[in-house]
Amino acid sequence: MIRRLFYLSLGAFLSLWVMRKLQALHPNHVARRTAHGAAGMLEQVRDFTSDALGEAAGREIELRARFGLDNPEHND
């Protein structure tokens, strides 16, 4: 009797688990997760690009000041 109850509850658990996994594969769910992931990745790329351009501009200002490229009398 205990063995039958164990296998009955195991079967119920596995069927619920399989149903949830199959529902997660529904095209609407997959599209929503993909769009959410792409939006997150796009935000990370924008942040990285903004940081990189800011650092490059700062370094350019530093180099121009160091080598005197901002002075009009040194331009040929």
N, CA, C and O atoms as a GROMACS GRO file, in nm:
protein
  304
    1MET      N    1   0.081  -0.119   0.000
    1MET     CA    2   0.000   0.000   0.000
    1MET      C    3   0.086   0.127   0.000
    1MET      O    4   0.057   0.220  -0.075
    2ILE      N    5   0.191   0.131   0.082
    2ILE     CA    6   0.281   0.246   0.089
    2ILE      C    7   0.354   0.260  -0.044
    2ILE      O    8   0.374   0.372  -0.093
    3ARG      N    9   0.393   0.149  -0.102
    3ARG     CA   10   0.464   0.152  -0.229
    3ARG      C   11   0.375   0.211  -0.338
    3ARG      O   12   0.422   0.290  -0.420
    4ARG      N   13   0.250   0.173  -0.342
    4ARG     CA   14   0.156   0.227  -0.442
    4ARG      C   15   0.136   0.377  -0.422
    4ARG      O   16   0.133   0.453  -0.520
    5LEU      N   17   0.124   0.420  -0.299
    5LEU     CA   18   0.108   0.562  -0.269
    5LEU      C   19   0.232   0.640  -0.312
    5LEU      O   20   0.221   0.751  -0.364
    6PHE      N   21   0.350   0.583  -0.290
    6PHE     CA   22   0.475   0.646  -0.330
    6PHE      C   23   0.480   0.664  -0.482
    6PHE      O   24   0.510   0.773  -0.532
    7TYR      N   25   0.449   0.557  -0.554
    7TYR     CA   26   0.454   0.565  -0.700
    7TYR      C   27   0.344   0.654  -0.757
    7TYR      O   28   0.364   0.720  -0.859
    8LEU      N   29   0.229   0.657  -0.691
    8LEU     CA   30   0.122   0.746  -0.735
    8LEU      C   31   0.165   0.892  -0.717
    8LEU      O   32   0.146   0.973  -0.808
    9SER      N   33   0.221   0.926  -0.603
    9SER     CA   34   0.266   1.064  -0.581
    9SER      C   35   0.385   1.098  -0.670
    9SER      O   36   0.396   1.212  -0.717
   10LEU      N   37   0.475   1.003  -0.694
   10LEU     CA   38   0.586   1.027  -0.786
   10LEU      C   39   0.536   1.054  -0.927
   10LEU      O   40   0.586   1.143  -0.995
   11GLY      N   41   0.439   0.977  -0.971
   11GLY     CA   42   0.380   0.998  -1.104
   11GLY      C   43   0.312   1.134  -1.115
   11GLY      O   44   0.323   1.202  -1.217
   12ALA      N   45   0.240   1.173  -1.010
   12ALA     CA   46   0.173   1.304  -1.011
   12ALA      C   47   0.276   1.416  -1.017
   12ALA      O   48   0.259   1.512  -1.092
   13PHE      N   49   0.382   1.405  -0.937
   13PHE     CA   50   0.487   1.506  -0.938
   13PHE      C   51   0.553   1.515  -1.075
   13PHE      O   52   0.572   1.625  -1.127
   14LEU      N   53   0.588   1.400  -1.133
   14LEU     CA   54   0.654   1.401  -1.264
   14LEU      C   55   0.563   1.456  -1.373
   14LEU      O   56   0.609   1.526  -1.462
   15SER      N   57   0.434   1.424  -1.366
   15SER     CA   58   0.344   1.477  -1.470
   15SER      C   59   0.330   1.628  -1.457
   15SER      O   60   0.327   1.698  -1.558
   16LEU      N   61   0.323   1.680  -1.335
   16LEU     CA   62   0.318   1.825  -1.317
   16LEU      C   63   0.447   1.891  -1.364
   16LEU      O   64   0.444   1.997  -1.427
   17TRP      N   65   0.559   1.830  -1.335
   17TRP     CA   66   0.689   1.885  -1.376
   17TRP      C   67   0.700   1.888  -1.529
   17TRP      O   68   0.744   1.987  -1.587
   18VAL      N   69   0.659   1.778  -1.594
   18VAL     CA   70   0.664   1.772  -1.741
   18VAL      C   71   0.570   1.874  -1.802
   18VAL      O   72   0.605   1.938  -1.900
   19MET      N   73   0.451   1.890  -1.745
   19MET     CA   74   0.356   1.988  -1.798
   19MET      C   75   0.412   2.130  -1.789
   19MET      O   76   0.395   2.210  -1.881
   20ARG      N   77   0.476   2.163  -1.679
   20ARG     CA   78   0.536   2.297  -1.664
   20ARG      C   79   0.650   2.317  -1.764
   20ARG      O   80   0.664   2.426  -1.820
   21LYS      N   81   0.730   2.215  -1.785
   21LYS     CA   82   0.839   2.226  -1.882
   21LYS      C   83   0.785   2.243  -2.023
   21LYS      O   84   0.839   2.321  -2.102
   22LEU      N   85   0.679   2.172  -2.056
   22LEU     CA   86   0.619   2.186  -2.189
   22LEU      C   87   0.554   2.322  -2.207
   22LEU      O   88   0.560   2.380  -2.316
   23GLN      N   89   0.492   2.374  -2.102
   23GLN     CA   90   0.433   2.508  -2.111
   23GLN      C   91   0.541   2.614  -2.128
   23GLN      O   92   0.518   2.716  -2.194
   24ALA      N   93   0.657   2.592  -2.069
   24ALA     CA   94   0.767   2.688  -2.083
   24ALA      C   95   0.819   2.691  -2.226
   24ALA      O   96   0.880   2.790  -2.267
   25LEU      N   97   0.796   2.585  -2.301
   25LEU     CA   98   0.842   2.580  -2.440
   25LEU      C   99   0.739   2.637  -2.538
   25LEU      O  100   0.763   2.636  -2.658
   26HIS      N  101   0.628   2.685  -2.487
   26HIS     CA  102   0.527   2.746  -2.574
   26HIS      C  103   0.588   2.865  -2.646
   26HIS      O  104   0.664   2.941  -2.585
   27PRO      N  105   0.558   2.884  -2.773
   27PRO     CA  106   0.622   2.992  -2.850
   27PRO      C  107   0.608   3.131  -2.788
   27PRO      O  108   0.701   3.212  -2.796
   28ASN      N  109   0.495   3.161  -2.725
   28ASN     CA  110   0.479   3.293  -2.662
   28ASN      C  111   0.577   3.312  -2.548
   28ASN      O  112   0.634   3.420  -2.531
   29HIS      N  113   0.598   3.207  -2.469
   29HIS     CA  114   0.691   3.216  -2.357
   29HIS      C  115   0.834   3.229  -2.405
   29HIS      O  116   0.913   3.307  -2.351
   30VAL      N  117   0.868   3.152  -2.508
   30VAL     CA  118   1.004   3.157  -2.561
   30VAL      C  119   1.032   3.294  -2.621
   30VAL      O  120   1.140   3.351  -2.600
   31ALA      N  121   0.936   3.349  -2.695
   31ALA     CA  122   0.954   3.481  -2.756
   31ALA      C  123   0.969   3.589  -2.649
   31ALA      O  124   1.052   3.678  -2.662
   32ARG      N  125   0.890   3.580  -2.544
   32ARG     CA  126   0.897   3.679  -2.436
   32ARG      C  127   1.032   3.673  -2.366
   32ARG      O  128   1.092   3.777  -2.338
   33ARG      N  129   1.080   3.552  -2.337
   33ARG     CA  130   1.210   3.538  -2.270
   33ARG      C  131   1.323   3.586  -2.362
   33ARG      O  132   1.418   3.648  -2.315
   34THR      N  133   1.312   3.557  -2.490
   34THR     CA  134   1.415   3.600  -2.584
   34THR      C  135   1.418   3.752  -2.595
   34THR      O  136   1.525   3.813  -2.595
   35ALA      N  137   1.303   3.813  -2.605
   35ALA     CA  138   1.296   3.959  -2.614
   35ALA      C  139   1.349   4.024  -2.486
   35ALA      O  140   1.420   4.125  -2.493
   36HIS      N  141   1.316   3.967  -2.372
   36HIS     CA  142   1.365   4.021  -2.245
   36HIS      C  143   1.517   4.008  -2.236
   36HIS      O  144   1.585   4.100  -2.190
   37GLY      N  145   1.570   3.895  -2.279
   37GLY     CA  146   1.715   3.874  -2.277
   37GLY      C  147   1.787   3.968  -2.373
   37GLY      O  148   1.894   4.020  -2.341
   38ALA      N  149   1.728   3.989  -2.492
   38ALA     CA  150   1.789   4.078  -2.590
   38ALA      C  151   1.788   4.222  -2.539
   38ALA      O  152   1.884   4.297  -2.560
   39ALA      N  153   1.681   4.262  -2.474
   39ALA     CA  154   1.674   4.398  -2.420
   39ALA      C  155   1.779   4.418  -2.311
   39ALA      O  156   1.842   4.523  -2.304
   40GLY      N  157   1.797   4.318  -2.228
   40GLY     CA  158   1.899   4.327  -2.124
   40GLY      C  159   2.039   4.334  -2.182
   40GLY      O  160   2.123   4.409  -2.134
   41MET      N  161   2.063   4.256  -2.288
   41MET     CA  162   2.194   4.257  -2.351
   41MET      C  163   2.218   4.391  -2.420
   41MET      O  164   2.330   4.444  -2.415
   42LEU      N  165   2.117   4.446  -2.482
   42LEU     CA  166   2.130   4.576  -2.548
   42LEU      C  167   2.163   4.684  -2.445
   42LEU      O  168   2.246   4.772  -2.472
   43GLU      N  169   2.102   4.679  -2.330
   43GLU     CA  170   2.131   4.776  -2.224
   43GLU      C  171   2.276   4.763  -2.176
   43GLU      O  172   2.342   4.864  -2.150
   44GLN      N  173   2.325   4.640  -2.165
   44GLN     CA  174   2.464   4.620  -2.125
   44GLN      C  175   2.561   4.672  -2.230
   44GLN      O  176   2.664   4.731  -2.196
   45VAL      N  177   2.529   4.653  -2.358
   45VAL     CA  178   2.615   4.704  -2.466
   45VAL      C  179   2.616   4.857  -2.464
   45VAL      O  180   2.720   4.918  -2.483
   46ARG      N  181   2.500   4.917  -2.441
   46ARG     CA  182   2.494   5.064  -2.434
   46ARG      C  183   2.576   5.117  -2.318
   46ARG      O  184   2.648   5.216  -2.333
   47ASP      N  185   2.567   5.052  -2.203
   47ASP     CA  186   2.646   5.095  -2.087
   47ASP      C  187   2.795   5.083  -2.116
   47ASP      O  188   2.872   5.173  -2.084
   48PHE      N  189   2.835   4.972  -2.175
   48PHE     CA  190   2.976   4.950  -2.206
   48PHE      C  191   3.026   5.054  -2.306
   48PHE      O  192   3.134   5.110  -2.289
   49THR      N  193   2.947   5.079  -2.410
   49THR     CA  194   2.986   5.176  -2.512
   49THR      C  195   2.998   5.315  -2.452
   49THR      O  196   3.093   5.388  -2.484
   50SER      N  197   2.905   5.352  -2.368
   50SER     CA  198   2.910   5.483  -2.303
   50SER      C  199   3.035   5.496  -2.216
   50SER      O  200   3.103   5.599  -2.220
   51ASP      N  201   3.065   5.392  -2.140
   51ASP     CA  202   3.186   5.395  -2.056
   51ASP      C  203   3.312   5.403  -2.140
   51ASP      O  204   3.403   5.480  -2.109
   52ALA      N  205   3.318   5.324  -2.247
   52ALA     CA  206   3.437   5.321  -2.332
   52ALA      C  207   3.459   5.455  -2.401
   52ALA      O  208   3.572   5.504  -2.407
   53LEU      N  209   3.352   5.516  -2.452
   53LEU     CA  210   3.366   5.645  -2.519
   53LEU      C  211   3.406   5.755  -2.421
   53LEU      O  212   3.484   5.843  -2.454
   54GLY      N  213   3.352   5.749  -2.299
   54GLY     CA  214   3.389   5.847  -2.197
   54GLY      C  215   3.536   5.835  -2.159
   54GLY      O  216   3.605   5.936  -2.145
   55GLU      N  217   3.583   5.711  -2.142
   55GLU     CA  218   3.725   5.689  -2.109
   55GLU      C  219   3.815   5.733  -2.226
   55GLU      O  220   3.921   5.791  -2.202
   56ALA      N  221   3.774   5.705  -2.349
   56ALA     CA  222   3.855   5.744  -2.465
   56ALA      C  223   3.865   5.896  -2.476
   56ALA      O  224   3.971   5.950  -2.506
   57ALA      N  225   3.754   5.964  -2.453
   57ALA     CA  226   3.755   6.111  -2.459
   57ALA      C  227   3.845   6.169  -2.350
   57ALA      O  228   3.920   6.263  -2.374
   58GLY      N  229   3.836   6.112  -2.232
   58GLY     CA  230   3.922   6.159  -2.122
   58GLY      C  231   4.069   6.137  -2.153
   58GLY      O  232   4.152   6.223  -2.126
   59ARG      N  233   4.101   6.023  -2.208
   59ARG     CA  234   4.240   5.993  -2.243
   59ARG      C  235   4.289   6.084  -2.355
   59ARG      O  236   4.405   6.126  -2.355
   60GLU      N  237   4.202   6.115  -2.452
   60GLU     CA  238   4.241   6.205  -2.561
   60GLU      C  239   4.272   6.344  -2.507
   60GLU      O  240   4.369   6.407  -2.549
   61ILE      N  241   4.190   6.393  -2.415
   61ILE     CA  242   4.215   6.524  -2.354
   61ILE      C  243   4.348   6.523  -2.279
   61ILE      O  244   4.426   6.618  -2.287
   62GLU      N  245   4.373   6.415  -2.207
   62GLU     CA  246   4.498   6.402  -2.132
   62GLU      C  247   4.619   6.402  -2.225
   62GLU      O  248   4.719   6.468  -2.196
   63LEU      N  249   4.611   6.328  -2.336
   63LEU     CA  250   4.723   6.322  -2.430
   63LEU      C  251   4.744   6.454  -2.503
   63LEU      O  252   4.857   6.496  -2.525
   64ARG      N  253   4.635   6.520  -2.540
   64ARG     CA  254   4.648   6.649  -2.607
   64ARG      C  255   4.714   6.751  -2.515
   64ARG      O  256   4.798   6.829  -2.560
   65ALA      N  257   4.678   6.750  -2.387
   65ALA     CA  258   4.739   6.842  -2.292
   65ALA      C  259   4.886   6.806  -2.270
   65ALA      O  260   4.970   6.895  -2.258
   66ARG      N  261   4.916   6.679  -2.265
   66ARG     CA  262   5.055   6.635  -2.240
   66ARG      C  263   5.148   6.673  -2.354
   66ARG      O  264   5.261   6.716  -2.330
   67PHE      N  265   5.102   6.658  -2.478
   67PHE     CA  266   5.187   6.687  -2.593
   67PHE      C  267   5.164   6.826  -2.651
   67PHE      O  268   5.222   6.859  -2.755
   68GLY      N  269   5.081   6.906  -2.588
   68GLY     CA  270   5.060   7.044  -2.630
   68GLY      C  271   4.989   7.057  -2.762
   68GLY      O  272   5.016   7.151  -2.838
   69LEU      N  273   4.900   6.967  -2.793
   69LEU     CA  274   4.829   6.973  -2.921
   69LEU      C  275   4.713   7.072  -2.920
   69LEU      O  276   4.656   7.100  -3.025
   70ASP      N  277   4.677   7.124  -2.805
   70ASP     CA  278   4.569   7.220  -2.796
   70ASP      C  279   4.617   7.363  -2.819
   70ASP      O  280   4.534   7.451  -2.841
   71ASN      N  281   4.746   7.388  -2.815
   71ASN     CA  282   4.799   7.524  -2.836
   71ASN      C  283   4.800   7.556  -2.983
   71ASN      O  284   4.852   7.478  -3.063
   72PRO      N  285   4.744   7.673  -3.023
   72PRO     CA  286   4.737   7.708  -3.165
   72PRO      C  287   4.875   7.741  -3.224
   72PRO      O  288   4.893   7.728  -3.345
   73GLU      N  289   4.972   7.783  -3.144
   73GLU     CA  290   5.102   7.820  -3.201
   73GLU      C  291   5.185   7.698  -3.238
   73GLU      O  292   5.283   7.710  -3.313
   74HIS      N  293   5.149   7.577  -3.188
   74HIS     CA  294   5.224   7.457  -3.222
   74HIS      C  295   5.168   7.386  -3.343
   74HIS      O  296   5.232   7.295  -3.396
   75ASN      N  297   5.050   7.424  -3.390
   75ASN     CA  298   4.991   7.360  -3.508
   75ASN      C  299   5.060   7.410  -3.634
   75ASN      O  300   5.078   7.531  -3.652
   76ASP      N  301   5.098   7.318  -3.719
   76ASP     CA  302   5.166   7.358  -3.844
   76ASP      C  303   5.072   7.364  -3.960
   76ASP      O  304   5.114   7.396  -4.072
   0.00000   0.00000   0.00000
